[in-house]
Amino acid sequence: MRVLICDPLAENALARLREGGVEVTVKTGMSPEELAHELAQGYEAIVVRSATKVRKPALDAAVGLKLIVRAGVGLDNVDADHARAKGIEVVNTPRASSDSVAELALAHMFALARSLPQATQSIRDGKWEKKAFVGIELQGRTLGVVGIGRIGQALARRALALGMKVIASDKFVIQSPLPEVPLIPLPDLLAQSDFVSLHVPADPAGPVIGAAEIARMKDGAYLINCARGEVVDEGALLAALRSGKLAGAGLDVFAVEPPTNLELVRHPKVTLTPHIGAQTREAQERIGGEVVEILLQRARAG
């Protein structure tokens, strides 16, 4: 079995693949044209993360491709429908990074609630502004989880342990998987939540959170996005931060990455991370392990 690794994968995962008799080629940082040329050389499977975009031209150029493994959750960087129409299976590793993403969302909540970036910078500037950073407790606040899949559930459990009230909205789920977390319509969730955390895929119809949705949110609420940048209308978010409608936002993802909306990323009420939801040692090991199991299973099956 010939496998093309298009984005970095843990070295121990690569070693296990080779030990299992898989012929592994690692070529990262390819342009779309380079990817198309490489796939024309004949690979049965490719492994990508979020950096490599597997679009129609590359799929049409591929020779013998049977499987695309997305090492991670979202499939927005793969033209999955076109791949499946060509008989190419597309799979991901949804379980591996759930806890890491949930903990990052929670970290943004803590950072916003206690002004951690501002307080850190203040001390670095030689100041001692104890009275300038009056925060809030998460305990007793309401967290609205938009998308109660694996990541949403992982965040909800952690928030419940902190003494938060947790509510959820999910247009694909009829019954909540967590008895302590009621499912309610999105407009109601927005109106009731002190923190809103997004854990949904990008919607081709447009942002899940735009100006109308922000208008429904509580004055002084916080918005957390560790899902996909396209889920939030960044212009509407910036306007809400400027006006004080929202007290802050925690962003791990952006409409364009690296972000080009400099006013948003420089806004003092925003905490920022560079799309690192899955970037923990534990998640990387689990992702590599899931990729290995998928590929070795296919190799054994012939």
C-alpha positions in Angstrom: 0.0 0.0 0.0 1.4 3.4 -1.0 0.5 6.3 1.2 1.3 10.0 0.7 1.6 12.0 3.9 0.8 15.6 3.0 1.0 17.3 6.4 3.1 16.5 9.5 2.3 13.3 11.4 3.9 12.1 14.6 7.1 10.2 13.9 6.1 7.2 15.9 3.0 6.9 13.7 5.1 7.0 10.6 7.4 4.3 12.1 4.4 2.1 12.9 3.1 2.4 9.3 6.5 1.4 7.9 6.8 -1.5 10.3 3.3 -2.6 9.1 4.6 -2.9 5.5 3.1 0.4 4.3 5.1 2.4 1.8 5.1 5.9 3.2 6.1 9.0 1.3 6.2 12.3 3.2 5.8 15.5 1.2 4.5 18.5 3.1 3.8 22.1 2.1 2.8 21.3 -1.5 1.0 23.7 -3.7 -2.3 22.6 -5.3 -0.4 22.0 -8.5 2.3 20.0 -6.8 -0.3 17.9 -5.0 -2.1 17.2 -8.3 1.2 16.1 -9.9 2.2 13.9 -7.0 -1.2 12.2 -6.9 -0.8 11.3 -10.6 2.2 9.2 -9.5 -0.2 6.6 -8.0 -1.1 6.4 -4.3 -3.8 4.3 -2.7 -4.2 6.6 0.2 -3.3 10.1 1.3 -3.2 11.7 4.8 -3.9 15.4 5.3 -4.5 17.8 8.2 -6.0 21.3 7.8 -3.1 22.8 5.8 -3.5 20.7 2.6 -6.5 21.4 0.5 -7.7 18.4 -1.6 -9.7 20.0 -4.3 -11.3 18.8 -7.5 -8.3 19.3 -9.8 -6.1 17.2 -7.5 -8.7 14.5 -7.2 -9.2 14.4 -11.0 -5.4 14.0 -11.4 -5.1 11.2 -8.9 -4.3 7.7 -10.1 -5.4 4.7 -8.0 -6.5 6.8 -5.0 -8.9 4.9 -2.8 -8.8 6.6 0.6 -8.3 10.1 2.0 -7.6 10.3 5.7 -8.2 13.6 7.4 -6.0 13.6 10.5 -8.5 15.7 12.6 -12.2 16.5 12.5 -13.3 19.1 9.9 -13.5 18.1 6.2 -13.9 21.6 4.8 -10.4 21.3 3.2 -11.4 18.2 1.2 -13.9 18.2 -1.7 -15.4 15.1 0.0 -18.5 14.8 -2.2 -16.4 14.9 -5.4 -14.1 12.3 -3.9 -16.9 10.0 -3.0 -18.4 10.4 -6.5 -15.1 9.1 -7.8 -15.2 6.1 -5.5 -12.7 7.5 -3.0 -13.5 7.0 0.6 -13.0 10.0 3.0 -12.6 9.4 6.7 -11.5 11.6 9.7 -10.3 11.0 13.3 -13.1 12.8 15.3 -12.4 11.3 18.7 -8.7 12.1 19.0 -8.7 15.8 19.6 -12.1 16.4 21.4 -10.6 16.9 24.9 -7.9 19.2 23.7 -10.3 21.4 21.8 -12.7 21.5 24.7 -9.9 22.5 27.1 -8.7 25.3 24.8 -12.3 26.7 24.6 -12.3 26.6 28.4 -8.9 28.3 28.6 -10.3 31.2 26.5 -13.2 31.5 28.9 -10.9 31.7 31.9 -8.6 34.2 30.1 -11.5 36.5 29.2 -13.2 36.2 32.6 -10.0 37.2 34.4 -8.3 39.5 31.8 -5.2 37.2 31.8 -3.5 38.6 28.7 -4.0 42.2 29.8 -2.8 41.6 33.3 0.3 39.7 32.0 1.2 42.6 29.7 0.6 45.1 32.5 3.1 43.5 34.8 5.6 43.2 31.9 5.2 46.9 31.4 6.3 47.4 35.0 2.8 48.2 36.3 0.9 46.8 39.3 -2.7 47.5 38.5 -4.6 45.4 41.0 -7.8 47.4 40.7 -7.8 47.5 36.9 -8.6 43.8 36.5 -11.9 43.1 38.1 -13.1 39.8 36.7 -16.0 37.4 36.9 -16.4 33.9 38.2 -17.4 31.1 35.8 -19.3 29.4 38.6 -23.0 30.2 38.4 -22.7 31.6 34.8 -24.6 30.0 31.9 -22.7 28.4 29.1 -24.4 27.9 25.8 -22.9 25.2 23.7 -23.7 25.4 20.0 -23.1 21.9 18.7 -23.3 19.1 21.2 -21.1 16.6 19.5 -18.0 15.1 21.0 -16.2 18.4 21.6 -19.3 20.2 22.8 -20.0 17.3 25.3 -16.4 17.4 26.5 -16.7 21.2 27.2 -20.1 20.8 28.8 -18.8 18.2 31.3 -15.9 20.5 32.3 -18.2 23.5 32.7 -20.7 21.5 34.8 -17.8 20.5 37.0 -17.0 24.2 37.5 -20.6 24.8 38.7 -21.8 26.4 35.5 -25.3 26.0 34.1 -25.0 24.5 30.6 -27.5 24.6 27.8 -27.1 23.5 24.2 -28.5 23.9 20.7 -27.9 21.5 17.8 -29.9 21.4 14.6 -28.8 17.8 14.0 -29.7 16.4 17.4 -33.2 15.7 18.8 -32.3 14.6 22.3 -29.4 15.8 24.4 -26.7 13.2 25.0 -26.2 14.7 28.5 -29.1 14.6 30.9 -27.9 17.7 32.7 -27.8 19.8 29.5 -31.1 20.7 28.0 -31.4 21.2 24.3 -33.1 24.5 23.3 -33.5 26.5 20.1 -30.5 28.7 19.2 -32.3 32.0 19.7 -33.2 31.0 23.2 -29.7 29.8 23.9 -28.2 33.1 22.7 -30.6 35.1 24.9 -29.8 33.1 28.0 -26.0 32.5 27.8 -23.2 34.4 29.5 -20.7 32.5 27.3 -21.5 31.0 23.9 -19.1 28.4 22.6 -19.3 27.2 19.0 -18.6 23.6 18.0 -20.2 23.2 14.6 -18.8 22.8 11.1 -18.9 25.6 8.6 -22.3 26.1 7.0 -22.3 26.6 3.2 -25.4 28.9 3.7 -23.3 31.4 5.7 -22.2 32.2 9.2 -24.0 30.6 12.1 -23.4 33.7 14.2 -24.0 37.0 12.4 -25.3 40.4 13.3 -28.9 39.1 13.9 -27.6 36.3 16.3 -25.3 38.7 18.2 -28.2 41.1 18.6 -30.1 38.3 20.5 -27.2 37.7 22.8 -27.0 39.1 26.3 -25.4 42.5 26.7 -21.9 41.8 28.0 -21.8 38.2 26.9 -18.7 36.4 25.6 -18.3 34.5 22.3 -15.8 31.6 21.9 -15.0 30.1 18.5 -12.7 27.0 18.4 -14.6 25.5 15.5 -14.2 27.1 12.0 -13.6 30.8 11.2 -16.5 30.8 8.7 -18.9 30.1 11.5 -18.7 33.7 12.7 -19.3 36.9 10.7 -16.1 38.7 11.8 -17.4 42.1 10.8 -20.5 41.7 13.0 -18.3 40.5 15.8 -16.0 43.5 15.6 -18.9 45.8 15.6 -20.3 44.2 18.7 -16.9 44.5 20.5 -16.6 48.1 19.5 -20.1 49.0 20.8 -19.7 47.0 24.0 -22.6 44.7 23.1 -20.1 41.8 23.7 -17.6 41.9 26.6 -15.1 39.8 24.7 -14.4 37.0 22.3 -12.0 34.0 22.3 -10.8 33.0 18.8 -8.8 30.0 17.8 -10.0 30.1 14.1 -10.5 32.9 11.6 -12.1 33.4 8.2 -8.7 33.8 6.7 -5.7 32.1 8.3 -3.4 33.7 9.2 -6.0 36.4 9.9 -6.0 39.6 7.9 -8.6 41.5 9.9 -6.0 43.3 12.0 -8.5 45.5 13.9 -10.2 42.4 15.2 -7.0 40.6 16.2 -5.7 43.7 17.9 -8.8 44.4 19.8 -8.1 44.4 23.6 -11.3 42.4 24.3 -10.2 39.4 22.2 -8.0 36.4 23.2 -6.2 34.7 20.3 -4.6 31.4 19.5 -3.4 30.3 16.0 -5.8 27.3 15.3 -4.2 25.1 18.0 -7.2 23.3 19.2 -5.7 19.9 18.6 -2.1 20.9 19.3 -1.4 19.0 22.5 1.0 16.1 22.8 -1.8 13.8 23.9 -4.1 14.7 20.9 -1.3 14.4 18.4 -0.5 10.9 19.7 -4.1 9.9 19.5 -4.5 11.3 16.0 -1.4 9.5 14.8 -2.7 6.3 16.4 -6.1 6.6 14.7 -4.5 7.3 11.4 -2.2 4.2 11.8 -5.1 2.0 12.7 -7.2 3.1 9.7 -4.4 2.6 7.2 -3.1 -0.7 8.6 -6.7 -2.0 8.6 -7.0 -1.1 4.9 -3.6 -2.5 4.1 -4.5 -5.9 5.8 -7.8 -5.9 3.8 -5.9 -5.6 0.6 
